[in-house]
Amino acid sequence: MTLRALLVAALSLTLAWTVQAAEPIVVKFSHVVAPNTPKGMGAEKFKALAERYSGGAVVVEVYPNSTLYKDKEEMEALQLGAVEIIAPSLAKFGPLGLRVFEAFDLPYIFDSYAELHKVTGGPLGARLLASLEPRGIAGLAFWDNGFKSFSANTPIRAPGDLRGKKMRIQSSKVLDAQMRALGALPQVTAFDEVYAALKARVVDGTENPHSNFYTQRMHEVQSHMTLTDHGYLGYAVITNKKFWDGLPGTVREALARAMREATEYTNQIAKAENDKALAAIRTAGTTEVHVPTAEERLAFKKALLPVHAAMAPRIGKDLIDAIYEETG
Ligand code: LMR
């Protein structure tokens, strides 16, 4: 072998070693819903883009369906640095001491995705994400799911139809107040236990966007659903701040770009995915789906709007007023 050939061989060995030695950064993304939901699809989109834009420097492992952490555990795991990215619903930040996120749970505060995006895409949204920093959390984005329906095993035509019913809620004091305003008995249940709780009749009913109803098979154990659109359910995608700040600059930029594009994608498909899920629930035929009349809608609105004033001391009247202003 010539000296040149020897040098080339040595160089390629060194290069191969360097490539091997540079282990990819593993980013665990844990969430509680099914892969075929807006959040599940958003997580997969982020994985594909992050791995591509980082040129293989990052590997994203997506854990759907509470397989890695459940509702409450995922928040703790993120703060401890055991998981890098999670996307809890905005209703689940109260236990962190961040009551402001519960503003999104107020019934009828948003009439449409367009109104909601004025808040999440504007300065108010940025301020809310920044409020996570003292908790060691960096807020990356808001992801949509959709507007909620009520379900039970008896018809729901009027607010009084839920009186006395045990209704599963997420861990939000606003949702607690909302159910009490209907005379119902709210019960916080982890998302992965909802189907079993409904099936065993530990709770009588619940609320969720249709993508969650369908993919968790809640419609199989709920005979009635009413399309009230009474509240919004969406997510903040969050990461451990120490992890995020410690990433090499080029990697962080690649992940931020992937997150921007995954956010655009998720918020584009969310409505269609929920419409598809509702169509699938109708096709399944296990649940009678009621479309409320204008008067029925008004009756729900009248019963639930007082929750805004009742929750103002908890969430902040200024914040609620700022949302009214943004949404016009
Ligand atoms: C729920 O607990 O009903 C939702 O927050 C689940 C989710 O992440 O969409």
Residues whose N, C-alpha, C, O or C-beta is under 5 A from the ligand:
A	BS01	LMR	V32 V33 S89 Q170 F191
